[in-house]
Amino acid sequence: MRQVVLDTETTGLSTAQGHRIIEIGGVELVNRRLTGREYHRFLNPDRDIDEGAERVHGISRASLENQPRFHEIVDEFLEFIAGAQLIIHNAAFDVGFLEYELGLIQYPQPKIEAHASVLDTLELARELHPGQRNSLDALCKRYEIDATKRDVHGALIDSELLANVYLAMTGGQGALLLDDESSRDESDAAEPGHGFAADGLRPKAGERYPDLVLVQASAEELAAHEQMLGKLREAGACVWDEMRKEA
């Protein structure tokens, strides 16, 4: 599964007032892992930037004078997102601006859904955390995602933060990294008190696992678990189903 976590910065809040996109940033996920592939462009909007917007993202019109216009990068951008699922926080805003830009240049397929599907992480967060603040900043704090390097909003850094928030919201990348365990150095495995052989899975000779207490999930817990899986399936990111298939 290929996903692109996407964010934009704009000259203001409303396309109805003629505001434009000035920055696009996106990072690629394949099978829920960051690939290192990214897309990033600053754009010349050919108009002034609202003071309030500039305070948020710190981008001035003067700094964009030598940047390309949207029509100059549209093909490379659409190629990057083609066939992917776009992960966007408050998707209506970003998609609205992207479709506005496509409409201005009379692009033959001006609807984003013609190029990629969209998952709104704001809607997902509201389902998971009703009645709570679900801004990107709030979610970073809730899921302990380090956002200290961000002084102002930026499309690329926000897409990177959102990628980590999305993975945390939908179950992370897996808690049992058995491959990492099995690759441990044999000398590490032999350290006193480790209790495991070189493959990281079996007790060493003469040792055994501690006695474990098996606790069965209640009916209410199982129902809550299935409800959560249902939400992950709707988001297209339920790795639990894939694990059960492999088992």
Secondary structure, DSSP 8 states (H G I E B T S, - for coil): -EEEEEEEEESSS-GGGT--EEEEEEEEEETTEEEEEEEEEE---SS---HHHHHHH---SGGGTTS--HHHHHHHHHHHHTT-EEEETTHHHHHHHHHHHHHHTT-SS--GGGT-EEEEHHHHHHHHSTTS--SHHHHHHHTT---TT-SS--HHHHHHHHHHHHHHHTTTT-S--HHHHHTS-HHHHTSTT--B-TTSSSB-TT------------HHHHHHHHHHHHHHHHTT--HHHHHHHH-
